[in-house]
């Protein structure tokens, strides 16, 4: 999955300007960015996104300027086949091909950005197909297919200390985060700056937010009245990652409670408990790191 959220945001902000869109269309070896990764270039030279993490961006900016000026779409190839490649190439040893096309009706129509945003807003993926010979894109899987998945979200239940660290980590890796807790003294902007706060009862909040495969629900309160209700709600949706904090013995007791509430064994198995990867975490920040890592791993394992 290519992370193009910042590029889509820039496309909204730069509407009406002449733009060029660079897209990684093939990779080989240790390529720094996956196929589908974008870099959007404004006519004034500003850009957003990345196709190589910095190795070839200067050359892409030159190609983008040419495309904005009227040159047809082009596919650029980068590797380390000769010494000159070290000047504009991939020292990591991989190879990539990058399409540079106008963000116009002659390439990637601006209306496609709106269609992608609308689909992602509904929690749905959106496919764009591109004919690499002509550099023209249209909805659908034809040609080079780029899939725009819904934005990743994290619903944290329980505004505890671990939640503070986890919310910060999620923000840094571009995951939209909601912290849910009906206890107002815990749920404050001072404790959770820049995070969406929800003081509804967890089952109501989770149900209203309708978690999808790009959403994680993690319960941290240690209070069965709060956590169990959230888990039941999360298991009623195709939630991508469901996890609950607690020891193995507390998780076994949790499974018994949820089974008594009518949750099927297959759904109980969807809950990762104890939450997080086994990294020997000590303290709230390390526990949050282990949960964030498990969440990202699950997202990648089940795109």
N, C-alpha and C positions, 0 to 999 in steps of 0.2 A: 504494500500500500504506500503510495506516495503522499506526503503531507503537503498539500497545496492550499491550506487555509489562508495563509497570508497573501498568496497570489490572488485568490478569489476576492479577498477584501480589497486589495489594491485595484482590481478590475472595477469594483463598484465605485471606489473613490476617484478613479481616473476616467470615468465615463465622458465621452466627447473628445478626448485627446487621441492623437494617433499613437498606436501602440504596436509592438511586436511581441509575439509569444514564442518562446523557445521551449521545446519539450524533448526530454530524453526518450528516444523511440527504440533503442536497443542497447544492451549492455553485454559485456563479456568479462569474466574474471572479477577482480576486486574493484568494480566500479563504485565510486563513492555515493552515487545517488541512484535509486531504482528507476526503471522504466516508468514513464508517466509523470516524472518530476518536471515542474515548470519553473520558468523564469520569465517574468513579464517586464518589458522595457518600455518606458515612457519616451515620447519624442524629445523631451528635454534632458534625457540621459539618466534619469532616475530608474531604478529597477527594484524588483521585489522577487524573492525566491532564489533558487539555485539549481543548476544542472550538474555541478561537479564539486560543490563545496569550496570553490575558489580557483581550481586549477585552470579552467578554460573560460571563465566568465568574461575576461577582457576581450577575447576573440569573439565571443558570442555578442557582446555589446556592439562590436564593430559590424558584425553581420546583421544585427537587429537594426542598426542605423541605416544600413543599405536597404533593408526590406521596408522600413518606414518611408524611405525616400522613393520607393517604387520598384526596387529589384524584386523579381519573383521569389517565392518561398524556396528555401534551399535546405539540404541535409548536410550537416558537417560531421566529419568523422575524426575522432581523437584517440590516440594511443601512444605507445612508446616504440614504434617500429624503427625510428631513426633518431639521430642525436638532436635534430631540430625540434622533435616532439617535446623535448624537455623545456623548451621555451613556451610552447602552448600545447600542453598535453597532460598525461596522467602519470605522474611519477610512481603512483601506487601499482602500476603494472596492468591495470584494466584497460578496456576499450569501451567507448560509448559512441553512439550516433545521436545527433541532436537536430531536430527539425526546427527551423526558424521561419515563422510564417506571420503575415500581417494579421492583427486582430481586427479584421474587417470582413466584409462579404466575400472578399477574394481569398480568405484564409479561414480564420476562426471567427465566425460572426459574433458580434457583441451580444446578440440575443441568447447565444448559448450560455454565456455567463449567468444570465437571468434564469434560464431553465435549470442550470445546475443548482443555483441557490434555492430555487423553489422546491426542487426534489429533495435536497438535503434538509430543508426546513420541514418537510413532511416525514423525515426519517427514512427516505428512500434513496437507493443508489441511482446514478444516472450515467449512461454510457455515451461516449462520443467516439465516432469513427472518423479516421483521417486517411485520405488518399495521399500517400507519401509522394507520389509522382506529381500531383498537382498542388499539394499543400492545402487542400480544402477539407474542412471538417463539417460534420453534420451529426445530428442525433442518431444513435444506433451503433451497433458493434462492427460495422464494416471497416475494412482496411486496418490501420493501426488502432486498436481499441484502448481507450483510456477510461477507467472506471472511477467515478467520483463517489466515494462512500459518504454516508451521513457523518457529520462531525462527531468525534468521540466525546462521550460525557461520562462523568463520575458523580454518582449520587452517594454522598457520605451520610450515614445515619448515626448521629451521636456527635455532638460538638465538643469532643474531648481533646486532650493534648495531642494524641496521635493524629487526630483529624486536622489539627493546625499544620503539622508537618506534611501530611499527605495532600492537603489542599494546595500547599505551596509547590510541592513537587509536580502535581498534576498541572498546575498553571504553567510551570516552566516547560513542560513537554506538550503544551498546546491542547490539553484536555479540559473542556468546559466543566466546571465543578459546581454542584449544589451541595450545601450542607443543610441537613434536615434534623431538627430537634425541637420538640414542643416546649422545651425548658428555656425560657427567654433569657435567663441569667447566663446560660452557656453560649447562646447564639447571638453574638454581638459583632458589629463591624470591626471593632477594635481587635477582637481575637481572630477574625477571618477577613482581612482586608482584600478587596477585589474579588470576592466570592459571592455567588448568589445564595442568599439565606432564606430558609423556608421553615416557618414555625408551626406548620400543620402537623397533625398526627402522621407518623411515617407511612402507614398504609394508604392514607388519603393522598399524601404528597407523591409517593412513588407511582400510584395509579394515575394521578393527573399528569405526571411527567412521561408516562408511557415508555419505559425503557425498551430499547431495540438491541440488535446484535452489536451495535457500536457503543453500548452503554454498560457501565459497571455499577453495581450496587454493593457497597461495603458497609456492614454494620459494625459499630465500634462502641456502642454505649454500655455494653455489659448488662443492660437491663432487659430481661426477656420481654417485658411489656412493650418496649420500644423496638428492640431488634427483631423479635419473632414476627411482629405485624409487618415490618418492612420486608422480611424475607418471603413471607407468604405472598405479598403483593408482587415482588420481583419475580418469583417463580411462575406467576401467572402471565408473564410476558417472555418473549424470546431474548431475555437479557443476556448480553455477551459474557459477563463475568459477575458471579455472585460469590461473596466471601463474607465470613463472619469471624470476628476476633474472639479468641478464647482458647483454652487448653483443649487437649484431646478429650479429656473427661467431660468438660463442659459442652463440647460439640456433640459428644455422644448423647448427653442429656437433651441437648437442643433437638437432635434428630428424633428422639422419642417424643418430645412435645409436638413437633411439627407433624410427625406421623399420626399422632392422636388427633391432630386437627384436620387430617384428611389429605396430607401431602403425599403423593405417590413416591415409592422408593427411587424411581428414576429421576424425579425432580430433586429429591433430597441429595442425590449424588452430584447434582450441579453445584452445590454449595461447597466452596473451598473452606475447610475448617480444620485446623487453625488457618486463618488468612495469611497469605504471603509465602514467598519462597523461603526455604530453610537455609538461611545464611548466618545463623547464630546471632541474630539481631538482639541488641541490648539497648533499652531505652526507647522513648517514643519516636525519635527521628529515624533510628535504624529500623524499627518495626514498620514505620511508614514507607521507608525505602523498599523493604521486602515486599510489601503489599503492592506498591507501584510497579515493581519489577514483575510480579506475578500477573498483574492486570495487563501490562503491555505484552508479556509473553502470550497470554491467552488471546488477546486481540490479534496477534500475528499468527498464532496457531490456527485460528478460526476466522479468516478474513471475511 
